[in-house]
Amino acid sequence: MSKIFVIAGDSIQAMYWINTNLRSRVAAGETTLSMSEYVPVLHPDVFRGYKDPHGVFFGTWRGRRDLEEIFVMLLRSTDIKSNSHRVINRMWSEWKEGK
């Protein structure tokens, strides 16, 4: 089972996204759901040990103080040849430009 990492402005926003996503999946008829599929990103070290993590950015994530560390950890965990690596790199560049 792969994990869905939720990078949000805070844990309340992350849990809101997770609960909303679970409800929509239940409404779509999925029957094998578990909270353990979701990982709220409360600190950058959460990505340690994962290869090619995937997930969502939600809410006020751009205002996080540890966002640069999160981008670094994401890039280290993602295959450099993958499209995900390019997307994360682009998002990081756009975030830095907007600071």
Helices and strands as residue ranges (DSSP letters): E 4-8, H 11-27, G 35-37, E 38-40, G 44-47, E 54-58, G 61-63, H 67-77, H 83-98
